[in-house]
Amino acid sequence: MGQEFVLLISASVFCVGTAGFIIRKNPLIMFMSVELMLNSVNFLLVTYSSFLNSLDGQIFALFIMTVAAAEVVVGLAIILTIFRTRQDMDVDHIDVLKG
């Protein structure tokens, strides 16, 4: 695999995630799109880390996966709480958290 191929695959997956985040109104789909974007960055970091014979990219990708897992847990808890109180999953109509 060449560097151009890895960059092309990672950029296309990131663009799919960005389009999914912008177009969709369902918060679960939006979270999956954010995870798709983070995984494309992880793929790029790990691949270039192996090209450069360094472990820095792989360690940074591990930290990104850890933060992404924590983000998903907190985000899903917020979504579940809003769904239980409002019975609505449309992002445009969620203003419950305005103090």
C-alpha positions in Angstrom: 0.0 0.0 0.0 1.3 3.4 -0.9 0.9 6.6 1.0 -1.4 8.0 -1.6 -3.8 5.1 -1.3 -3.9 5.4 2.5 -4.5 9.1 2.2 -7.3 8.6 -0.3 -9.1 5.9 1.7 -8.8 7.9 4.9 -10.0 11.1 3.3 -13.0 9.3 1.7 -14.0 7.7 5.0 -13.7 11.1 6.7 -15.8 12.7 4.1 -18.5 10.0 4.4 -18.5 10.6 8.2 -18.8 14.4 7.7 -21.6 14.1 5.3 -23.5 11.7 7.6 -23.0 14.2 10.5 -24.3 17.2 8.5 -27.2 15.5 6.7 -28.7 13.3 9.3 -30.9 14.5 12.2 -30.8 11.3 14.3 -28.3 11.7 17.1 -27.3 8.0 17.0 -26.4 8.3 13.3 -24.5 11.5 14.2 -22.5 9.7 16.9 -21.7 6.9 14.4 -20.6 9.5 11.9 -18.3 11.1 14.5 -16.8 7.7 15.3 -16.3 7.1 11.6 -14.3 10.3 11.3 -12.2 9.4 14.4 -11.5 5.9 12.9 -10.3 7.4 9.6 -7.9 9.6 11.5 -6.7 6.6 13.5 -6.2 4.7 10.3 -4.1 7.5 8.9 -2.1 7.8 12.2 -1.3 4.1 12.4 -0.4 3.8 8.8 2.0 6.7 8.7 3.4 5.6 12.0 4.4 2.3 10.4 5.8 4.1 7.4 8.0 6.3 9.6 9.0 3.4 11.9 7.7 5.2 15.0 5.3 4.3 17.7 4.0 7.9 18.3 1.1 7.6 15.9 0.0 4.3 17.3 0.1 5.6 20.9 -1.8 8.7 19.9 -4.4 6.5 18.1 -4.9 4.5 21.3 -5.6 7.7 23.2 -8.1 8.8 20.5 -9.9 5.5 20.8 -10.0 5.9 24.6 -11.5 9.4 24.4 -13.9 8.3 21.7 -15.2 5.4 23.9 -15.8 7.8 26.8 -17.5 10.3 24.5 -19.9 7.6 23.3 -20.8 6.6 26.8 -21.6 10.2 27.9 -23.3 11.0 24.6 -25.6 8.0 24.7 -26.5 8.7 28.3 -27.5 12.2 27.3 -29.5 11.0 24.3 -31.3 8.3 26.4 -32.2 10.9 29.1 -33.6 13.3 26.5 -35.5 10.5 24.8 -37.1 9.4 28.1 -38.2 12.9 29.0 -39.4 14.1 25.5 -40.0 11.0 23.4 -38.4 12.9 20.5 -35.2 12.1 18.7 -35.0 15.1 16.3 -31.8 17.1 16.9 -33.4 20.4 15.8 -36.1 20.2 18.5 -33.8 19.4 21.4 -33.6 22.4 23.7 -34.1 20.6 27.0 -30.5 21.3 28.2 -30.9 25.1 28.1 -30.8 26.0 31.8 
